[in-house]
Amino acid sequence: MSEEWDNTTVLRKRTEHAKVIKGDAAINAARRAGAVVGIERKNAGGTNRSHSSSDHQKIAKLDRDNEVAPPPKLSLSVGKAIQQARQSKGLNQKDLGQKINEKANVINDYEMSRTIPNQQVLSKLERALGVRLRGKNIGEPLNSK
């Protein structure tokens, strides 16, 4: 029986993992202890930079090369037609906006041709004002066919 106690069985042994040490004092202490020390520095460690400056220059060059034309704005004739039809009905921009469930700023942008046309808003404006705002006959009254 005594022989069994002399033999030792190790069920689990911890393996040594590389430790990350920050600071010069800890690195020097590890060197004095004879441990293997490897020093690696990260390029952008501790910052939110994911690209170097040369990457930004490459991306900017690609952006300049692949310029996409902005979407077309509303034509001036449509804006004038909206304004004339609104004034002929005796409505101000706020009243027209309430009538079609849009803000007065939206009406102002459409009249000044500062916006990208939305077909749903143009349709609401056509029905509320009774004039054509799309197609060839802009400004003419809507005809029920």
C-alpha positions, 0 to 999 in steps of 0.5 A: 500500500505504501507503494501507491502513495509514492507514485504521484499522478497529475491529472491536470497541469497548467500550461504557461501562457505568454503574459502581456506586460505593460511598462518598462519596469515590468519588462526589465524585471522579466529580463532579470528573471531570465524570462523570454521577452519579446517586444511588439508595438502595434501601429495604431494601438490605443487609438480609433484609427483603422486606416493610415494616412496613405489609406485615406489618400487612396480612398479620397482619390477613388472618391474623386475618380468615381464621382456620381452626379447628384439627383436632379432637383425640381425644375423651376417651372414646377415650382412656379406652377405650384406657387401660381396655383396656390395663390389662385386658390387663395392659400398660403404655404401653411394652409396648403401644407396642412391640406396635404399633410406636409410641413410648410417648409416642404411646400417652400422647398418645392416652390423654390425648387430646392428639393429632390422631387418625391412623386407622392408629394407631387401627386398630393400637390396635383390633387390639392391644387388641380394642376399638372406638375409632372409630364409635359403639360406642367401648369395646366389644369388636371382633366378627369378622363 
